Amino acid sequence: MDSPHRPSSAENVSPDEEKEKPWKYIGYKVFSRWVASDPSFFVIRRFGTLNARVALSLQNEIVQLEERLDHLDKFYSDRGTDDIHNGTFQPFSNVKDDRLELVRRTLPEKLATYNSFLNGYSQLVSRGPCKADDISLVRRWLRIIRPTAIDIKEAEYIDHDDDLISIHPKMKSPGRNFLERVAFGGGRFNRNGIPWLRYWFSREAPKNIVSLRNEDTVWPNDQRMEKVSSVVISIVGLAMLIGPLWILNAVKPILYRLAVISSFIVIFFVVLAVTRSRLYEALAATAAYSAVLVVFLQFNS
């Protein structure tokens, strides 16, 4: 029985042989499965420069057709030209109007291609730039874990940081990102993360994914991390609402009370900023929270 940590296409291949010839036994088959196993790994180029050049080329073709149509309009409106009805699209039997060919066939085809191209590229650009952490994950697989599994030249796409996008980017709150850095590492003072949190916040690799044990690939448990993040933020939020009531009741000097209120207002705003709240929403909520604390201060006085 094949090990789940071995490529299905390499039934009789030992781990040493895989390390010696990863381009033969790993290759794009395994890399493609790994990339598709998590949205964070699916990083590709959008070819911004090439798309801009193609768009400009298509635009130029349409501009030339537009100028040609304007020239024909002026020609058929000239006094020296035979009378022709310029207010109809119906052809005349005795006059060949080249404008009909432009308007009915040539221009629609060019405009359809142009519009379709721009719509497709605008959807691509709307995904936004790729996160540095996601790029690092893929670059690590290509350069450290399996440095020769993919042709070196073909793996250079991962070095175009400004041109990379995520096909299906994960929407993560700052709180979720903070939990990931604590659990999985990545910071200057926490490179390897916390082992037990790393294990608890991880999920098993998909069944069709080959993940050699020394690859050290981590698949985050998104549902668990979101739940924990929500619980932590909820607890902090409740503490922000209840805590000031007890503290203000115990503190008597007005300067100390103002210091307590100011501190809780700042902390409250930071907590909102950690969530997915927009800036103006965070400011509005903080203003309401401040008003409640001030009212309680006056009532307690």
Contacts in CASP RR format, 6 or more apart in sequence:
PFRMAT RR
TARGET T0000
AUTHOR 0000-0000-0000
METHOD contacts of the structure
MODEL  1
MDSPHRPSSAENVSPDEEKEKPWKYIGYKVFSRWVASDPSFFVIRRFGTL
NARVALSLQNEIVQLEERLDHLDKFYSDRGTDDIHNGTFQPFSNVKDDRL
ELVRRTLPEKLATYNSFLNGYSQLVSRGPCKADDISLVRRWLRIIRPTAI
DIKEAEYIDHDDDLISIHPKMKSPGRNFLERVAFGGGRFNRNGIPWLRYW
FSREAPKNIVSLRNEDTVWPNDQRMEKVSSVVISIVGLAMLIGPLWILNA
VKPILYRLAVISSFIVIFFVVLAVTRSRLYEALAATAAYSAVLVVFLQFN
S
2 8 0 8 1.000
2 11 0 8 1.000
4 207 0 8 1.000
5 210 0 8 1.000
5 211 0 8 1.000
5 212 0 8 1.000
5 213 0 8 1.000
6 13 0 8 1.000
6 15 0 8 1.000
6 18 0 8 1.000
6 210 0 8 1.000
6 212 0 8 1.000
7 13 0 8 1.000
7 18 0 8 1.000
7 25 0 8 1.000
7 26 0 8 1.000
7 29 0 8 1.000
7 30 0 8 1.000
7 210 0 8 1.000
8 210 0 8 1.000
9 25 0 8 1.000
9 29 0 8 1.000
10 17 0 8 1.000
10 18 0 8 1.000
10 25 0 8 1.000
13 25 0 8 1.000
15 212 0 8 1.000
17 25 0 8 1.000
18 25 0 8 1.000
18 26 0 8 1.000
18 212 0 8 1.000
22 146 0 8 1.000
22 147 0 8 1.000
22 148 0 8 1.000
22 149 0 8 1.000
23 148 0 8 1.000
23 149 0 8 1.000
23 150 0 8 1.000
23 151 0 8 1.000
26 146 0 8 1.000
26 149 0 8 1.000
26 210 0 8 1.000
27 146 0 8 1.000
27 149 0 8 1.000
27 150 0 8 1.000
28 150 0 8 1.000
30 149 0 8 1.000
30 210 0 8 1.000
31 141 0 8 1.000
31 146 0 8 1.000
31 149 0 8 1.000
31 150 0 8 1.000
33 206 0 8 1.000
33 208 0 8 1.000
33 209 0 8 1.000
33 210 0 8 1.000
34 41 0 8 1.000
34 141 0 8 1.000
34 209 0 8 1.000
34 210 0 8 1.000
34 211 0 8 1.000
34 217 0 8 1.000
35 41 0 8 1.000
35 42 0 8 1.000
35 43 0 8 1.000
35 138 0 8 1.000
36 42 0 8 1.000
37 205 0 8 1.000
37 206 0 8 1.000
37 209 0 8 1.000
37 219 0 8 1.000
38 219 0 8 1.000
38 220 0 8 1.000
39 166 0 8 1.000
39 167 0 8 1.000
39 168 0 8 1.000
39 169 0 8 1.000
39 170 0 8 1.000
40 131 0 8 1.000
40 133 0 8 1.000
40 134 0 8 1.000
40 137 0 8 1.000
40 166 0 8 1.000
40 170 0 8 1.000
41 134 0 8 1.000
41 137 0 8 1.000
41 138 0 8 1.000
41 141 0 8 1.000
42 166 0 8 1.000
42 167 0 8 1.000
42 168 0 8 1.000
43 130 0 8 1.000
43 134 0 8 1.000
43 135 0 8 1.000
43 138 0 8 1.000
43 158 0 8 1.000
43 164 0 8 1.000
43 165 0 8 1.000
43 166 0 8 1.000
43 167 0 8 1.000
44 157 0 8 1.000
44 164 0 8 1.000
44 165 0 8 1.000
44 167 0 8 1.000
45 157 0 8 1.000
45 160 0 8 1.000
45 163 0 8 1.000
45 164 0 8 1.000
45 165 0 8 1.000
46 124 0 8 1.000
46 125 0 8 1.000
46 163 0 8 1.000
46 164 0 8 1.000
46 165 0 8 1.000
47 163 0 8 1.000
48 163 0 8 1.000
49 163 0 8 1.000
51 121 0 8 1.000
51 124 0 8 1.000
54 117 0 8 1.000
55 114 0 8 1.000
55 117 0 8 1.000
55 118 0 8 1.000
55 121 0 8 1.000
58 110 0 8 1.000
58 113 0 8 1.000
58 114 0 8 1.000
58 117 0 8 1.000
59 114 0 8 1.000
61 110 0 8 1.000
62 107 0 8 1.000
62 110 0 8 1.000
62 111 0 8 1.000
62 114 0 8 1.000
65 102 0 8 1.000
65 106 0 8 1.000
65 107 0 8 1.000
65 110 0 8 1.000
68 102 0 8 1.000
69 99 0 8 1.000
69 102 0 8 1.000
69 103 0 8 1.000
69 107 0 8 1.000
72 97 0 8 1.000
72 98 0 8 1.000
72 99 0 8 1.000
72 102 0 8 1.000
73 86 0 8 1.000
73 99 0 8 1.000
75 81 0 8 1.000
76 84 0 8 1.000
76 86 0 8 1.000
76 97 0 8 1.000
76 99 0 8 1.000
77 86 0 8 1.000
82 95 0 8 1.000
84 92 0 8 1.000
84 95 0 8 1.000
84 97 0 8 1.000
85 92 0 8 1.000
89 100 0 8 1.000
89 103 0 8 1.000
89 104 0 8 1.000
91 97 0 8 1.000
91 100 0 8 1.000
124 165 0 8 1.000
127 165 0 8 1.000
127 166 0 8 1.000
127 167 0 8 1.000
127 169 0 8 1.000
128 165 0 8 1.000
128 169 0 8 1.000
129 162 0 8 1.000
129 164 0 8 1.000
129 165 0 8 1.000
130 161 0 8 1.000
130 164 0 8 1.000
130 165 0 8 1.000
130 166 0 8 1.000
130 169 0 8 1.000
131 166 0 8 1.000
131 169 0 8 1.000
132 161 0 8 1.000
133 186 0 8 1.000
134 166 0 8 1.000
135 158 0 8 1.000
135 161 0 8 1.000
135 164 0 8 1.000
138 158 0 8 1.000
139 158 0 8 1.000
139 159 0 8 1.000
141 215 0 8 1.000
141 217 0 8 1.000
142 149 0 8 1.000
142 150 0 8 1.000
142 155 0 8 1.000
142 158 0 8 1.000
143 155 0 8 1.000
145 214 0 8 1.000
145 215 0 8 1.000
145 216 0 8 1.000
145 217 0 8 1.000
146 215 0 8 1.000
157 164 0 8 1.000
158 164 0 8 1.000
170 222 0 8 1.000
171 276 0 8 1.000
172 180 0 8 1.000
173 229 0 8 1.000
173 274 0 8 1.000
173 275 0 8 1.000
173 276 0 8 1.000
174 273 0 8 1.000
174 274 0 8 1.000
174 275 0 8 1.000
175 229 0 8 1.000
175 232 0 8 1.000
175 233 0 8 1.000
175 274 0 8 1.000
175 275 0 8 1.000
176 225 0 8 1.000
176 226 0 8 1.000
176 229 0 8 1.000
178 274 0 8 1.000
179 201 0 8 1.000
179 225 0 8 1.000
179 228 0 8 1.000
179 229 0 8 1.000
179 232 0 8 1.000
180 201 0 8 1.000
180 220 0 8 1.000
180 225 0 8 1.000
181 187 0 8 1.000
181 190 0 8 1.000
182 190 0 8 1.000
182 193 0 8 1.000
182 194 0 8 1.000
182 197 0 8 1.000
183 193 0 8 1.000
183 194 0 8 1.000
183 197 0 8 1.000
183 198 0 8 1.000
183 200 0 8 1.000
183 201 0 8 1.000
184 193 0 8 1.000
184 198 0 8 1.000
184 201 0 8 1.000
184 218 0 8 1.000
184 220 0 8 1.000
185 191 0 8 1.000
185 192 0 8 1.000
185 193 0 8 1.000
185 194 0 8 1.000
185 198 0 8 1.000
186 193 0 8 1.000
198 218 0 8 1.000
200 221 0 8 1.000
200 224 0 8 1.000
201 220 0 8 1.000
201 221 0 8 1.000
201 224 0 8 1.000
201 225 0 8 1.000
201 228 0 8 1.000
202 218 0 8 1.000
202 219 0 8 1.000
202 220 0 8 1.000
202 221 0 8 1.000
203 219 0 8 1.000
203 220 0 8 1.000
203 221 0 8 1.000
204 219 0 8 1.000
205 211 0 8 1.000
205 217 0 8 1.000
205 219 0 8 1.000
206 219 0 8 1.000
211 217 0 8 1.000
233 271 0 8 1.000
233 274 0 8 1.000
233 275 0 8 1.000
236 271 0 8 1.000
237 268 0 8 1.000
237 271 0 8 1.000
240 264 0 8 1.000
240 267 0 8 1.000
240 268 0 8 1.000
240 271 0 8 1.000
240 289 0 8 1.000
243 264 0 8 1.000
244 260 0 8 1.000
244 261 0 8 1.000
244 264 0 8 1.000
244 293 0 8 1.000
244 296 0 8 1.000
245 296 0 8 1.000
247 260 0 8 1.000
248 257 0 8 1.000
248 260 0 8 1.000
248 261 0 8 1.000
248 293 0 8 1.000
248 296 0 8 1.000
248 297 0 8 1.000
248 300 0 8 1.000
249 300 0 8 1.000
251 257 0 8 1.000
251 260 0 8 1.000
254 301 0 8 1.000
257 297 0 8 1.000
261 290 0 8 1.000
261 293 0 8 1.000
261 294 0 8 1.000
261 297 0 8 1.000
264 289 0 8 1.000
264 293 0 8 1.000
265 286 0 8 1.000
265 289 0 8 1.000
265 290 0 8 1.000
265 293 0 8 1.000
268 285 0 8 1.000
268 286 0 8 1.000
268 289 0 8 1.000
269 282 0 8 1.000
269 283 0 8 1.000
269 286 0 8 1.000
272 281 0 8 1.000
272 282 0 8 1.000
272 285 0 8 1.000
272 286 0 8 1.000
273 282 0 8 1.000
277 285 0 8 1.000
END
